[in-house]
Amino acid sequence: MTRTAIVTGASSGIGGAVARKLVADGYNVMMAARRADRLEALAAELGDSAAYYAADVTNPDDLKALVAATDAAFGQTDVLINNAGIMPLSPMSGRRTEDWDHMIDVNVRGVLHGIDAVLPQMMERKDGHIINISSVAGLSATPISAVYSATKFGVRAISDGLRQEMTNHNVRVTVVSPGGVNTELADSITDQNLRAALESHLTFDFMEPENIADAVAYVLEQPASVCVGEIVIRPTGQA
Ligand SMILES: NC(=O)c1ccc[n+]([C@@H]2O[C@H](COP(=O)([O-])OP(=O)(O)OC[C@H]3O[C@@H](n4cnc5c(N)ncnc54)[C@H](OP(=O)(O)O)[C@@H]3O)[C@@H](O)[C@H]2O)c1
C-alpha cells in the first residue's frame, strides 16, 4: 500500500524539498503551512500524490484537522515530518521577548501538537514514523542563539524520550539536525543589524534543502526493524 507522509513547513525550504523527494519516492504527501498559495502551487506541480492543508502549527486544532484531512484524502497517516520552524536569532540582552515566545510556540509547541495529532492512530496500528527537524543549534548554543537553541535542544529531548517510549508500540522516532541550509529561514530574524552581521560572518557554502530531503529519505527507506535515532548533517565548511 502506498504510504502517506505529512510534511509541516512545506511552503518553502527544507519542507518543500522533502515533499518533492517523498512524492518522487512513491509516497502520498500532505503538505502543511500557513501560506496556502505556495502549497497550492507545489501541489499542482507534484500531481495526484500531493495535497495540501493550510495549518498554523501553533494551533493544536489545526494539526488535528490536518491529520483528519490527510486520512480523508489518503486513508491513513504513516509518517509525520515535524519541520515547520522559525529562527529569529538575537542576543538575550535585546529582550525581544515576543520572538522568544514565538519560537517556543512554533518550534516546540508546534512539534508537540503534531505528535499529539498522529500518535493515537500510530499506536493503535502499531506502525508509524515521526521525524522531527532540530538543528546543530540543538547541540550547542551561541550568544545569539540561546532561545532558538533551547527550542532545538527541546526537540531533541522530545524526540529521544518519545523514541524510547514508543519502542513498545513499534512507532519509530528520528531527529534530523542540520547545519546551515540555503532557505528563507533567516527572514524570520527581526533584528536587521544582526542579520546583516550574520550574513557577512558566515562565509562557508550552505547546503541545499535537497541534501536534507535525501537524509529524510534515507531514514524512511530503512527496514521496519531499523530506527535511525539521529542524523547530524553539516556543510563541509561549517565548524
Ligand atoms: N535553514 C537552515 O539552515 C536550518 C538549519 C537547521 C535546522 N533548520 C530547521 O529546518 C526547518 C525548516 O526550515 P527552513 O530552513 O526550510 O526555513 P524556511 O524556508 O523559512 O521554512 C520554514 C517553514 O516553516 C513554516 N512555518 C513557520 N511558522 C509556521 C507556523 N506557525 N505554522 C505552520 N508553518 C509554519 C513556513 O511556512 P509558512 O510561513 O507558509 O507558514 C515554512 O514553510 C526549521 O525547523 C528550521 O529550524 C533549518
The ligand as a Gaussian input file, in Angstrom:
#p B3LYP/6-31G(d) Opt

LIG

0 1
 N       17.962000      26.528000       7.074000
 C       18.811000      26.116000       7.997000
 O       19.995000      26.479000       7.987000
 C       18.347000      25.177000       9.081000
 C       19.314000      24.576000       9.889000
 C       18.916000      23.740000      10.902000
 C       17.577000      23.496000      11.102000
 N       16.643000      24.092000      10.321000
 C       15.228000      23.820000      10.590000
 O       14.607000      23.358000       9.431000
 C       13.215000      23.622000       9.489000
 C       12.753000      24.210000       8.167000
 O       13.341000      25.483000       7.999000
 P       13.845000      26.043000       6.591000
 O       15.295000      26.256000       6.731000
 O       13.330000      25.237000       5.486000
 O       13.180000      27.514000       6.631000
 P       12.043000      28.202000       5.758000
 O       12.364000      28.147000       4.318000
 O       11.842000      29.541000       6.387000
 O       10.767000      27.285000       6.036000
 C       10.084000      27.323000       7.257000
 C        8.724000      26.690000       7.052000
 O        8.021000      26.696000       8.314000
 C        6.722000      27.166000       8.087000
 N        6.161000      27.790000       9.283000
 C        6.678000      28.812000      10.020000
 N        5.825000      29.138000      11.018000
 C        4.762000      28.292000      10.894000
 C        3.558000      28.139000      11.602000
 N        3.242000      28.910000      12.664000
 N        2.682000      27.170000      11.200000
 C        2.967000      26.413000      10.136000
 N        4.094000      26.502000       9.424000
 C        4.975000      27.441000       9.796000
 C        6.833000      28.153000       6.933000
 O        5.605000      28.223000       6.234000
 P        4.543000      29.416000       6.330000
 O        5.305000      30.690000       6.604000
 O        3.881000      29.388000       4.999000
 O        3.615000      29.031000       7.444000
 C        7.871000      27.450000       6.063000
 O        7.234000      26.527000       5.207000
 C       13.016000      24.549000      10.695000
 O       12.538000      23.789000      11.795000
 C       14.420000      25.051000      10.987000
 O       14.601000      25.413000      12.333000
 C       16.996000      24.918000       9.292000

